[in-house]
Amino acid sequence: MNCFYHPTTHAVGTCKYCQRGLCTECAAVVDDVLACKNRHEDEVHQLDKLTARNLFQSERTQSVYMRNAIFYGLVGLAFTGFGAWQLKWLGLQAALFIVLGLFLLFAAGMNYFEGKKYK
């Protein structure tokens, strides 16, 4: 591959922003990656900041799913338990509590297993 700006010179790498081949004269090192000198240095720096922020957020994803699983599980147990306890006196209303509690327990399980994907 040859340099985009100097077609007769061999490229040493590509710009992270525009993916054009760059020679040593046209390449600028920004945050350990190459960018077009005096053209895309700011854009490459912004891309690296965005990538770092996304990696940080993805590390937090598992804890969010686990926190949701615990909350849904506790509320689901409370609703199911209350519905079972009141089944004799409330009838259909108690059955609705049980159904809602079972749905929340299902949601807790789904959040738990989804959170396991983000180790």
Backbone atoms as SQL, in Angstrom:
CREATE TABLE atoms (id INTEGER PRIMARY KEY, chain TEXT, resi INTEGER, resn TEXT, atom TEXT, x REAL, y REAL, z REAL);
INSERT INTO atoms VALUES
  (1, 'A', 1, 'MET', 'N', 0.850, -1.165, 0.000),
  (2, 'A', 1, 'MET', 'CA', 0.000, 0.000, 0.000),
  (3, 'A', 1, 'MET', 'C', 0.905, 1.240, 0.000),
  (4, 'A', 2, 'ASN', 'N', 0.475, 2.236, -0.735),
  (5, 'A', 2, 'ASN', 'CA', 1.224, 3.485, -0.821),
  (6, 'A', 2, 'ASN', 'C', 0.497, 4.589, -0.074),
  (7, 'A', 3, 'CYS', 'N', 1.221, 5.650, 0.233),
  (8, 'A', 3, 'CYS', 'CA', 0.667, 6.805, 0.923),
  (9, 'A', 3, 'CYS', 'C', -0.391, 7.478, 0.047),
  (10, 'A', 4, 'PHE', 'N', -1.490, 7.866, 0.642),
  (11, 'A', 4, 'PHE', 'CA', -2.547, 8.538, -0.115),
  (12, 'A', 4, 'PHE', 'C', -2.074, 9.891, -0.630),
  (13, 'A', 5, 'TYR', 'N', -1.291, 10.604, 0.169),
  (14, 'A', 5, 'TYR', 'CA', -0.860, 11.953, -0.182),
  (15, 'A', 5, 'TYR', 'C', 0.433, 11.969, -1.012),
  (16, 'A', 6, 'HIS', 'N', 1.235, 10.889, -0.912),
  (17, 'A', 6, 'HIS', 'CA', 2.466, 10.737, -1.705),
  (18, 'A', 6, 'HIS', 'C', 2.412, 9.351, -2.356),
  (19, 'A', 7, 'PRO', 'N', 1.768, 9.232, -3.513),
  (20, 'A', 7, 'PRO', 'CA', 1.529, 7.921, -4.137),
  (21, 'A', 7, 'PRO', 'C', 2.780, 7.107, -4.459),
  (22, 'A', 8, 'THR', 'N', 3.947, 7.718, -4.482),
  (23, 'A', 8, 'THR', 'CA', 5.170, 6.971, -4.801),
  (24, 'A', 8, 'THR', 'C', 5.878, 6.458, -3.551),
  (25, 'A', 9, 'THR', 'N', 5.376, 6.816, -2.367),
  (26, 'A', 9, 'THR', 'CA', 6.009, 6.423, -1.107),
  (27, 'A', 9, 'THR', 'C', 5.189, 5.321, -0.444),
  (28, 'A', 10, 'HIS', 'N', 5.880, 4.318, 0.108),
  (29, 'A', 10, 'HIS', 'CA', 5.190, 3.232, 0.796),
  (30, 'A', 10, 'HIS', 'C', 4.564, 3.732, 2.098),
  (31, 'A', 11, 'ALA', 'N', 3.396, 3.218, 2.397),
  (32, 'A', 11, 'ALA', 'CA', 2.687, 3.612, 3.628),
  (33, 'A', 11, 'ALA', 'C', 3.198, 2.792, 4.808),
  (34, 'A', 12, 'VAL', 'N', 3.238, 3.415, 5.972),
  (35, 'A', 12, 'VAL', 'CA', 3.636, 2.718, 7.201),
  (36, 'A', 12, 'VAL', 'C', 2.409, 2.316, 8.024),
  (37, 'A', 13, 'GLY', 'N', 1.238, 2.815, 7.654),
  (38, 'A', 13, 'GLY', 'CA', 0.008, 2.492, 8.370),
  (39, 'A', 13, 'GLY', 'C', -1.155, 3.252, 7.768),
  (40, 'A', 14, 'THR', 'N', -2.307, 3.155, 8.425),
  (41, 'A', 14, 'THR', 'CA', -3.500, 3.848, 7.941),
  (42, 'A', 14, 'THR', 'C', -4.032, 4.782, 9.020),
  (43, 'A', 15, 'CYS', 'N', -4.686, 5.821, 8.581),
  (44, 'A', 15, 'CYS', 'CA', -5.323, 6.771, 9.489),
  (45, 'A', 15, 'CYS', 'C', -6.533, 6.099, 10.129),
  (46, 'A', 16, 'LYS', 'N', -6.651, 6.225, 11.433),
  (47, 'A', 16, 'LYS', 'CA', -7.779, 5.602, 12.117),
  (48, 'A', 16, 'LYS', 'C', -9.100, 6.249, 11.722),
  (49, 'A', 17, 'TYR', 'N', -9.076, 7.499, 11.316),
  (50, 'A', 17, 'TYR', 'CA', -10.307, 8.211, 10.975),
  (51, 'A', 17, 'TYR', 'C', -10.757, 7.943, 9.535),
  (52, 'A', 18, 'CYS', 'N', -9.842, 8.113, 8.587),
  (53, 'A', 18, 'CYS', 'CA', -10.244, 8.008, 7.176),
  (54, 'A', 18, 'CYS', 'C', -9.772, 6.727, 6.495),
  (55, 'A', 19, 'GLN', 'N', -8.944, 5.931, 7.168),
  (56, 'A', 19, 'GLN', 'CA', -8.441, 4.653, 6.650),
  (57, 'A', 19, 'GLN', 'C', -7.555, 4.800, 5.416),
  (58, 'A', 20, 'ARG', 'N', -6.961, 5.963, 5.218),
  (59, 'A', 20, 'ARG', 'CA', -6.049, 6.170, 4.087),
  (60, 'A', 20, 'ARG', 'C', -4.633, 5.773, 4.501),
  (61, 'A', 21, 'GLY', 'N', -3.893, 5.261, 3.543),
  (62, 'A', 21, 'GLY', 'CA', -2.505, 4.914, 3.795),
  (63, 'A', 21, 'GLY', 'C', -1.666, 6.159, 4.050),
  (64, 'A', 22, 'LEU', 'N', -0.728, 6.051, 5.014),
  (65, 'A', 22, 'LEU', 'CA', 0.103, 7.200, 5.371),
  (66, 'A', 22, 'LEU', 'C', 1.571, 6.802, 5.389),
  (67, 'A', 23, 'CYS', 'N', 2.417, 7.699, 4.874),
  (68, 'A', 23, 'CYS', 'CA', 3.864, 7.508, 4.978),
  (69, 'A', 23, 'CYS', 'C', 4.342, 8.163, 6.270),
  (70, 'A', 24, 'THR', 'N', 5.627, 8.041, 6.572),
  (71, 'A', 24, 'THR', 'CA', 6.152, 8.606, 7.815),
  (72, 'A', 24, 'THR', 'C', 6.027, 10.127, 7.841),
  (73, 'A', 25, 'GLU', 'N', 6.047, 10.753, 6.691),
  (74, 'A', 25, 'GLU', 'CA', 5.936, 12.214, 6.633),
  (75, 'A', 25, 'GLU', 'C', 4.502, 12.691, 6.900),
  (76, 'A', 26, 'CYS', 'N', 3.513, 11.895, 6.539),
  (77, 'A', 26, 'CYS', 'CA', 2.105, 12.301, 6.668),
  (78, 'A', 26, 'CYS', 'C', 1.441, 11.768, 7.932),
  (79, 'A', 27, 'ALA', 'N', 2.096, 10.868, 8.635),
  (80, 'A', 27, 'ALA', 'CA', 1.479, 10.229, 9.792),
  (81, 'A', 27, 'ALA', 'C', 1.785, 11.003, 11.073),
  (82, 'A', 28, 'ALA', 'N', 0.782, 11.126, 11.905),
  (83, 'A', 28, 'ALA', 'CA', 0.940, 11.702, 13.244),
  (84, 'A', 28, 'ALA', 'C', 0.438, 10.661, 14.236),
  (85, 'A', 29, 'VAL', 'N', 1.178, 10.451, 15.312),
  (86, 'A', 29, 'VAL', 'CA', 0.776, 9.487, 16.332),
  (87, 'A', 29, 'VAL', 'C', -0.085, 10.218, 17.358),
  (88, 'A', 30, 'VAL', 'N', -1.337, 9.749, 17.485),
  (89, 'A', 30, 'VAL', 'CA', -2.284, 10.329, 18.444),
  (90, 'A', 30, 'VAL', 'C', -2.814, 9.182, 19.308),
  (91, 'A', 31, 'ASP', 'N', -2.504, 9.226, 20.595),
  (92, 'A', 31, 'ASP', 'CA', -2.972, 8.187, 21.526),
  (93, 'A', 31, 'ASP', 'C', -2.605, 6.787, 21.029),
  (94, 'A', 32, 'ASP', 'N', -1.392, 6.608, 20.572),
  (95, 'A', 32, 'ASP', 'CA', -0.845, 5.327, 20.113),
  (96, 'A', 32, 'ASP', 'C', -1.455, 4.808, 18.821),
  (97, 'A', 33, 'VAL', 'N', -2.131, 5.644, 18.059),
  (98, 'A', 33, 'VAL', 'CA', -2.639, 5.249, 16.742),
  (99, 'A', 33, 'VAL', 'C', -2.256, 6.328, 15.742),
  (100, 'A', 34, 'LEU', 'N', -2.363, 6.003, 14.467),
  (101, 'A', 34, 'LEU', 'CA', -1.979, 6.941, 13.420),
  (102, 'A', 34, 'LEU', 'C', -3.162, 7.793, 12.963),
  (103, 'A', 35, 'ALA', 'N', -2.842, 9.026, 12.601),
  (104, 'A', 35, 'ALA', 'CA', -3.823, 9.952, 12.038),
  (105, 'A', 35, 'ALA', 'C', -3.142, 10.768, 10.959),
  (106, 'A', 36, 'CYS', 'N', -3.940, 11.306, 10.053),
  (107, 'A', 36, 'CYS', 'CA', -3.387, 12.210, 9.039),
  (108, 'A', 36, 'CYS', 'C', -2.886, 13.461, 9.751),
  (109, 'A', 37, 'LYS', 'N', -1.603, 13.784, 9.528),
  (110, 'A', 37, 'LYS', 'CA', -0.985, 14.935, 10.194),
  (111, 'A', 37, 'LYS', 'C', -1.689, 16.223, 9.761),
  (112, 'A', 38, 'ASN', 'N', -2.042, 17.033, 10.723),
  (113, 'A', 38, 'ASN', 'CA', -2.705, 18.328, 10.520),
  (114, 'A', 38, 'ASN', 'C', -4.064, 18.213, 9.836),
  (115, 'A', 39, 'ARG', 'N', -4.668, 17.037, 9.840),
  (116, 'A', 39, 'ARG', 'CA', -5.990, 16.870, 9.234),
  (117, 'A', 39, 'ARG', 'C', -6.970, 16.187, 10.181),
  (118, 'A', 40, 'HIS', 'N', -6.622, 15.014, 10.687),
  (119, 'A', 40, 'HIS', 'CA', -7.568, 14.211, 11.473),
  (120, 'A', 40, 'HIS', 'C', -7.110, 13.924, 12.898),
  (121, 'A', 41, 'GLU', 'N', -6.180, 14.670, 13.398),
  (122, 'A', 41, 'GLU', 'CA', -5.664, 14.391, 14.744),
  (123, 'A', 41, 'GLU', 'C', -6.735, 14.581, 15.814),
  (124, 'A', 42, 'ASP', 'N', -7.515, 15.646, 15.709),
  (125, 'A', 42, 'ASP', 'CA', -8.578, 15.878, 16.701),
  (126, 'A', 42, 'ASP', 'C', -9.662, 14.805, 16.620),
  (127, 'A', 43, 'GLU', 'N', -10.032, 14.408, 15.410),
  (128, 'A', 43, 'GLU', 'CA', -11.070, 13.386, 15.248),
  (129, 'A', 43, 'GLU', 'C', -10.626, 12.046, 15.831),
  (130, 'A', 44, 'VAL', 'N', -9.375, 11.687, 15.609),
  (131, 'A', 44, 'VAL', 'CA', -8.857, 10.423, 16.148),
  (132, 'A', 44, 'VAL', 'C', -8.815, 10.474, 17.666),
  (133, 'A', 45, 'HIS', 'N', -8.432, 11.608, 18.233),
  (134, 'A', 45, 'HIS', 'CA', -8.429, 11.741, 19.691),
  (135, 'A', 45, 'HIS', 'C', -9.849, 11.590, 20.243),
  (136, 'A', 46, 'GLN', 'N', -10.834, 12.182, 19.577),
  (137, 'A', 46, 'GLN', 'CA', -12.234, 12.047, 20.006),
  (138, 'A', 46, 'GLN', 'C', -12.708, 10.602, 19.881),
  (139, 'A', 47, 'LEU', 'N', -12.307, 9.913, 18.817),
  (140, 'A', 47, 'LEU', 'CA', -12.672, 8.497, 18.660),
  (141, 'A', 47, 'LEU', 'C', -12.099, 7.650, 19.796),
  (142, 'A', 48, 'ASP', 'N', -10.865, 7.914, 20.178),
  (143, 'A', 48, 'ASP', 'CA', -10.254, 7.155, 21.272),
  (144, 'A', 48, 'ASP', 'C', -10.943, 7.432, 22.603),
  (145, 'A', 49, 'LYS', 'N', -11.334, 8.682, 22.839),
  (146, 'A', 49, 'LYS', 'CA', -12.062, 9.008, 24.070),
  (147, 'A', 49, 'LYS', 'C', -13.408, 8.294, 24.098),
  (148, 'A', 50, 'LEU', 'N', -14.100, 8.272, 22.956),
  (149, 'A', 50, 'LEU', 'CA', -15.396, 7.606, 22.865),
  (150, 'A', 50, 'LEU', 'C', -15.252, 6.102, 23.083),
  (151, 'A', 51, 'THR', 'N', -14.222, 5.510, 22.510),
  (152, 'A', 51, 'THR', 'CA', -13.976, 4.080, 22.688),
  (153, 'A', 51, 'THR', 'C', -13.688, 3.753, 24.148),
  (154, 'A', 52, 'ALA', 'N', -12.886, 4.574, 24.806),
  (155, 'A', 52, 'ALA', 'CA', -12.571, 4.345, 26.221),
  (156, 'A', 52, 'ALA', 'C', -13.827, 4.459, 27.079),
  (157, 'A', 53, 'ARG', 'N', -14.682, 5.435, 26.782),
  (158, 'A', 53, 'ARG', 'CA', -15.920, 5.593, 27.547),
  (159, 'A', 53, 'ARG', 'C', -16.862, 4.398, 27.325),
  (160, 'A', 54, 'ASN', 'N', -16.946, 3.918, 26.093),
  (161, 'A', 54, 'ASN', 'CA', -17.795, 2.759, 25.812),
  (162, 'A', 54, 'ASN', 'C', -17.286, 1.509, 26.522),
  (163, 'A', 55, 'LEU', 'N', -15.969, 1.329, 26.568),
  (164, 'A', 55, 'LEU', 'CA', -15.416, 0.184, 27.287),
  (165, 'A', 55, 'LEU', 'C', -15.728, 0.267, 28.769),
  (166, 'A', 56, 'PHE', 'N', -15.635, 1.465, 29.351),
  (167, 'A', 56, 'PHE', 'CA', -15.957, 1.657, 30.761),
  (168, 'A', 56, 'PHE', 'C', -17.426, 1.338, 31.022),
  (169, 'A', 57, 'GLN', 'N', -18.310, 1.805, 30.155),
  (170, 'A', 57, 'GLN', 'CA', -19.745, 1.545, 30.335),
  (171, 'A', 57, 'GLN', 'C', -20.060, 0.060, 30.174),
  (172, 'A', 58, 'SER', 'N', -19.385, -0.606, 29.257),
  (173, 'A', 58, 'SER', 'CA', -19.667, -2.033, 29.060),
  (174, 'A', 58, 'SER', 'C', -19.232, -2.854, 30.265),
  (175, 'A', 59, 'GLU', 'N', -18.215, -2.382, 31.002),
  (176, 'A', 59, 'GLU', 'CA', -17.802, -3.088, 32.216),
  (177, 'A', 59, 'GLU', 'C', -18.851, -2.966, 33.315),
  (178, 'A', 60, 'ARG', 'N', -19.648, -1.906, 33.292),
  (179, 'A', 60, 'ARG', 'CA', -20.684, -1.700, 34.297),
  (180, 'A', 60, 'ARG', 'C', -21.974, -2.447, 33.976),
  (181, 'A', 61, 'THR', 'N', -22.108, -2.960, 32.768),
  (182, 'A', 61, 'THR', 'CA', -23.353, -3.570, 32.326),
  (183, 'A', 61, 'THR', 'C', -23.734, -4.765, 33.184),
  (184, 'A', 62, 'GLN', 'N', -22.784, -5.617, 33.533),
  (185, 'A', 62, 'GLN', 'CA', -23.093, -6.803, 34.315),
  (186, 'A', 62, 'GLN', 'C', -23.678, -6.420, 35.672),
  (187, 'A', 63, 'SER', 'N', -23.113, -5.427, 36.329),
  (188, 'A', 63, 'SER', 'CA', -23.613, -5.056, 37.649),
  (189, 'A', 63, 'SER', 'C', -25.029, -4.491, 37.570),
  (190, 'A', 64, 'VAL', 'N', -25.364, -3.808, 36.491),
  (191, 'A', 64, 'VAL', 'CA', -26.718, -3.275, 36.330),
  (192, 'A', 64, 'VAL', 'C', -27.711, -4.414, 36.182),
  (193, 'A', 65, 'TYR', 'N', -27.386, -5.404, 35.364),
  (194, 'A', 65, 'TYR', 'CA', -28.284, -6.550, 35.202),
  (195, 'A', 65, 'TYR', 'C', -28.443, -7.322, 36.514),
  (196, 'A', 66, 'MET', 'N', -27.360, -7.486, 37.249),
  (197, 'A', 66, 'MET', 'CA', -27.441, -8.220, 38.517),
  (198, 'A', 66, 'MET', 'C', -28.269, -7.454, 39.547),
  (199, 'A', 67, 'ARG', 'N', -28.108, -6.133, 39.588),
  (200, 'A', 67, 'ARG', 'CA', -28.900, -5.318, 40.509),
  (201, 'A', 67, 'ARG', 'C', -30.391, -5.432, 40.160),
  (202, 'A', 68, 'ASN', 'N', -30.713, -5.388, 38.875),
  (203, 'A', 68, 'ASN', 'CA', -32.108, -5.560, 38.451),
  (204, 'A', 68, 'ASN', 'C', -32.626, -6.939, 38.816),
  (205, 'A', 69, 'ALA', 'N', -31.800, -7.958, 38.646),
  (206, 'A', 69, 'ALA', 'CA', -32.223, -9.321, 38.974),
  (207, 'A', 69, 'ALA', 'C', -32.550, -9.439, 40.464),
  (208, 'A', 70, 'ILE', 'N', -31.731, -8.858, 41.311),
  (209, 'A', 70, 'ILE', 'CA', -31.986, -8.923, 42.754),
  (210, 'A', 70, 'ILE', 'C', -33.273, -8.181, 43.099),
  (211, 'A', 71, 'PHE', 'N', -33.452, -6.986, 42.538),
  (212, 'A', 71, 'PHE', 'CA', -34.654, -6.205, 42.835),
  (213, 'A', 71, 'PHE', 'C', -35.907, -6.939, 42.362),
  (214, 'A', 72, 'TYR', 'N', -35.905, -7.381, 41.104),
  (215, 'A', 72, 'TYR', 'CA', -37.075, -8.094, 40.576),
  (216, 'A', 72, 'TYR', 'C', -37.340, -9.371, 41.359),
  (217, 'A', 73, 'GLY', 'N', -36.285, -10.058, 41.743),
  (218, 'A', 73, 'GLY', 'CA', -36.454, -11.286, 42.514),
  (219, 'A', 73, 'GLY', 'C', -37.091, -11.028, 43.867),
  (220, 'A', 74, 'LEU', 'N', -36.627, -10.029, 44.580),
  (221, 'A', 74, 'LEU', 'CA', -37.197, -9.717, 45.890),
  (222, 'A', 74, 'LEU', 'C', -38.646, -9.254, 45.789),
  (223, 'A', 75, 'VAL', 'N', -38.930, -8.371, 44.845),
  (224, 'A', 75, 'VAL', 'CA', -40.305, -7.902, 44.671),
  (225, 'A', 75, 'VAL', 'C', -41.197, -9.039, 44.182),
  (226, 'A', 76, 'GLY', 'N', -40.670, -9.874, 43.300),
  (227, 'A', 76, 'GLY', 'CA', -41.442, -11.026, 42.826),
  (228, 'A', 76, 'GLY', 'C', -41.769, -11.998, 43.951),
  (229, 'A', 77, 'LEU', 'N', -40.800, -12.257, 44.826),
  (230, 'A', 77, 'LEU', 'CA', -41.070, -13.121, 45.981),
  (231, 'A', 77, 'LEU', 'C', -42.107, -12.501, 46.905),
  (232, 'A', 78, 'ALA', 'N', -42.020, -11.193, 47.112),
  (233, 'A', 78, 'ALA', 'CA', -42.987, -10.519, 47.974),
  (234, 'A', 78, 'ALA', 'C', -44.402, -10.610, 47.389),
  (235, 'A', 79, 'PHE', 'N', -44.540, -10.346, 46.097),
  (236, 'A', 79, 'PHE', 'CA', -45.864, -10.414, 45.472),
  (237, 'A', 79, 'PHE', 'C', -46.408, -11.840, 45.476),
  (238, 'A', 80, 'THR', 'N', -45.556, -12.794, 45.136),
  (239, 'A', 80, 'THR', 'CA', -45.999, -14.192, 45.117),
  (240, 'A', 80, 'THR', 'C', -46.370, -14.648, 46.523),
  (241, 'A', 81, 'GLY', 'N', -45.563, -14.321, 47.496),
  (242, 'A', 81, 'GLY', 'CA', -45.856, -14.700, 48.883),
  (243, 'A', 81, 'GLY', 'C', -47.124, -14.053, 49.400),
  (244, 'A', 82, 'PHE', 'N', -47.301, -12.760, 49.116),
  (245, 'A', 82, 'PHE', 'CA', -48.514, -12.067, 49.553),
  (246, 'A', 82, 'PHE', 'C', -49.743, -12.671, 48.882),
  (247, 'A', 83, 'GLY', 'N', -49.622, -12.944, 47.587),
  (248, 'A', 83, 'GLY', 'CA', -50.761, -13.542, 46.880),
  (249, 'A', 83, 'GLY', 'C', -51.112, -14.910, 47.420),
  (250, 'A', 84, 'ALA', 'N', -50.102, -15.724, 47.718),
  (251, 'A', 84, 'ALA', 'CA', -50.369, -17.062, 48.272),
  (252, 'A', 84, 'ALA', 'C', -50.968, -16.959, 49.667),
  (253, 'A', 85, 'TRP', 'N', -50.504, -16.001, 50.452),
  (254, 'A', 85, 'TRP', 'CA', -51.013, -15.820, 51.813),
  (255, 'A', 85, 'TRP', 'C', -52.463, -15.344, 51.806),
  (256, 'A', 86, 'GLN', 'N', -52.834, -14.511, 50.838),
  (257, 'A', 86, 'GLN', 'CA', -54.169, -13.932, 50.767),
  (258, 'A', 86, 'GLN', 'C', -55.113, -14.703, 49.844),
  (259, 'A', 87, 'LEU', 'N', -54.674, -15.794, 49.294),
  (260, 'A', 87, 'LEU', 'CA', -55.474, -16.529, 48.315),
  (261, 'A', 87, 'LEU', 'C', -56.827, -16.937, 48.874),
  (262, 'A', 88, 'LYS', 'N', -56.879, -17.344, 50.133),
  (263, 'A', 88, 'LYS', 'CA', -58.134, -17.791, 50.742),
  (264, 'A', 88, 'LYS', 'C', -59.126, -16.626, 50.891),
  (265, 'A', 89, 'TRP', 'N', -58.646, -15.417, 51.167),
  (266, 'A', 89, 'TRP', 'CA', -59.539, -14.296, 51.440),
  (267, 'A', 89, 'TRP', 'C', -59.813, -13.423, 50.221),
  (268, 'A', 90, 'LEU', 'N', -58.851, -13.258, 49.359),
  (269, 'A', 90, 'LEU', 'CA', -59.025, -12.329, 48.234),
  (270, 'A', 90, 'LEU', 'C', -59.386, -13.015, 46.925),
  (271, 'A', 91, 'GLY', 'N', -59.141, -14.269, 46.797),
  (272, 'A', 91, 'GLY', 'CA', -59.514, -15.016, 45.593),
  (273, 'A', 91, 'GLY', 'C', -58.787, -14.557, 44.352),
  (274, 'A', 92, 'LEU', 'N', -59.540, -13.960, 43.401),
  (275, 'A', 92, 'LEU', 'CA', -58.978, -13.561, 42.110),
  (276, 'A', 92, 'LEU', 'C', -57.905, -12.484, 42.260),
  (277, 'A', 93, 'GLN', 'N', -58.091, -11.551, 43.174),
  (278, 'A', 93, 'GLN', 'CA', -57.086, -10.515, 43.381),
  (279, 'A', 93, 'GLN', 'C', -55.763, -11.134, 43.839),
  (280, 'A', 94, 'ALA', 'N', -55.835, -12.117, 44.710),
  (281, 'A', 94, 'ALA', 'CA', -54.628, -12.791, 45.174),
  (282, 'A', 94, 'ALA', 'C', -53.962, -13.542, 44.026),
  (283, 'A', 95, 'ALA', 'N', -54.763, -14.129, 43.150),
  (284, 'A', 95, 'ALA', 'CA', -54.201, -14.828, 41.985),
  (285, 'A', 95, 'ALA', 'C', -53.444, -13.846, 41.081),
  (286, 'A', 96, 'LEU', 'N', -53.962, -12.629, 40.954),
  (287, 'A', 96, 'LEU', 'CA', -53.258, -11.615, 40.163),
  (288, 'A', 96, 'LEU', 'C', -51.916, -11.257, 40.797),
  (289, 'A', 97, 'PHE', 'N', -51.871, -11.188, 42.138),
  (290, 'A', 97, 'PHE', 'CA', -50.602, -10.951, 42.820),
  (291, 'A', 97, 'PHE', 'C', -49.614, -12.086, 42.539),
  (292, 'A', 98, 'ILE', 'N', -50.107, -13.299, 42.549),
  (293, 'A', 98, 'ILE', 'CA', -49.244, -14.457, 42.288),
  (294, 'A', 98, 'ILE', 'C', -48.707, -14.407, 40.856),
  (295, 'A', 99, 'VAL', 'N', -49.589, -14.115, 39.899),
  (296, 'A', 99, 'VAL', 'CA', -49.168, -14.045, 38.497),
  (297, 'A', 99, 'VAL', 'C', -48.136, -12.931, 38.310),
  (298, 'A', 100, 'LEU', 'N', -48.391, -11.761, 38.901),
  (299, 'A', 100, 'LEU', 'CA', -47.443, -10.663, 38.801),
  (300, 'A', 100, 'LEU', 'C', -46.113, -11.041, 39.453),
  (301, 'A', 101, 'GLY', 'N', -46.164, -11.693, 40.602),
  (302, 'A', 101, 'GLY', 'CA', -44.943, -12.127, 41.271),
  (303, 'A', 101, 'GLY', 'C', -44.159, -13.122, 40.441),
  (304, 'A', 102, 'LEU', 'N', -44.860, -14.060, 39.806),
  (305, 'A', 102, 'LEU', 'CA', -44.171, -15.035, 38.957),
  (306, 'A', 102, 'LEU', 'C', -43.548, -14.361, 37.732),
  (307, 'A', 103, 'PHE', 'N', -44.237, -13.358, 37.189),
  (308, 'A', 103, 'PHE', 'CA', -43.664, -12.612, 36.065),
  (309, 'A', 103, 'PHE', 'C', -42.398, -11.891, 36.499),
  (310, 'A', 104, 'LEU', 'N', -42.418, -11.277, 37.677),
  (311, 'A', 104, 'LEU', 'CA', -41.231, -10.579, 38.167),
  (312, 'A', 104, 'LEU', 'C', -40.087, -11.563, 38.447),
  (313, 'A', 105, 'LEU', 'N', -40.405, -12.751, 38.927),
  (314, 'A', 105, 'LEU', 'CA', -39.368, -13.765, 39.125),
  (315, 'A', 105, 'LEU', 'C', -38.772, -14.202, 37.787),
  (316, 'A', 106, 'PHE', 'N', -39.631, -14.305, 36.774),
  (317, 'A', 106, 'PHE', 'CA', -39.143, -14.617, 35.428),
  (318, 'A', 106, 'PHE', 'C', -38.216, -13.503, 34.936),
  (319, 'A', 107, 'ALA', 'N', -38.621, -12.234, 35.140),
  (320, 'A', 107, 'ALA', 'CA', -37.788, -11.102, 34.731),
  (321, 'A', 107, 'ALA', 'C', -36.457, -11.113, 35.483),
  (322, 'A', 108, 'ALA', 'N', -36.492, -11.501, 36.751),
  (323, 'A', 108, 'ALA', 'CA', -35.250, -11.587, 37.526),
  (324, 'A', 108, 'ALA', 'C', -34.316, -12.629, 36.918),
  (325, 'A', 109, 'GLY', 'N', -34.873, -13.772, 36.554),
  (326, 'A', 109, 'GLY', 'CA', -34.058, -14.812, 35.927),
  (327, 'A', 109, 'GLY', 'C', -33.477, -14.368, 34.600),
  (328, 'A', 110, 'MET', 'N', -34.275, -13.678, 33.800),
  (329, 'A', 110, 'MET', 'CA', -33.785, -13.206, 32.505),
  (330, 'A', 110, 'MET', 'C', -32.669, -12.169, 32.683),
  (331, 'A', 111, 'ASN', 'N', -32.815, -11.270, 33.649),
  (332, 'A', 111, 'ASN', 'CA', -31.757, -10.288, 33.917),
  (333, 'A', 111, 'ASN', 'C', -30.502, -10.973, 34.426),
  (334, 'A', 112, 'TYR', 'N', -30.661, -11.970, 35.257),
  (335, 'A', 112, 'TYR', 'CA', -29.501, -12.694, 35.788),
  (336, 'A', 112, 'TYR', 'C', -28.710, -13.351, 34.649),
  (337, 'A', 113, 'PHE', 'N', -29.406, -14.073, 33.787),
  (338, 'A', 113, 'PHE', 'CA', -28.717, -14.775, 32.704),
  (339, 'A', 113, 'PHE', 'C', -28.166, -13.809, 31.660),
  (340, 'A', 114, 'GLU', 'N', -28.835, -12.683, 31.443),
  (341, 'A', 114, 'GLU', 'CA', -28.296, -11.677, 30.528),
  (342, 'A', 114, 'GLU', 'C', -27.034, -11.050, 31.117),
  (343, 'A', 115, 'GLY', 'N', -27.022, -10.820, 32.419),
  (344, 'A', 115, 'GLY', 'CA', -25.852, -10.256, 33.062),
  (345, 'A', 115, 'GLY', 'C', -24.647, -11.188, 33.016),
  (346, 'A', 116, 'LYS', 'N', -24.880, -12.491, 32.969),
  (347, 'A', 116, 'LYS', 'CA', -23.785, -13.453, 32.887),
  (348, 'A', 116, 'LYS', 'C', -23.014, -13.343, 31.566),
  (349, 'A', 117, 'LYS', 'N', -23.630, -12.748, 30.558),
  (350, 'A', 117, 'LYS', 'CA', -22.981, -12.601, 29.245),
  (351, 'A', 117, 'LYS', 'C', -21.882, -11.537, 29.293),
  (352, 'A', 118, 'TYR', 'N', -21.915, -10.646, 30.280),
  (353, 'A', 118, 'TYR', 'CA', -21.003, -9.499, 30.321),
  (354, 'A', 118, 'TYR', 'C', -19.943, -9.652, 31.384),
  (355, 'A', 119, 'LYS', 'N', -19.225, -10.753, 31.379),
  (356, 'A', 119, 'LYS', 'CA', -18.159, -10.949, 32.366),
  (357, 'A', 119, 'LYS', 'C', -16.915, -10.260, 31.952);
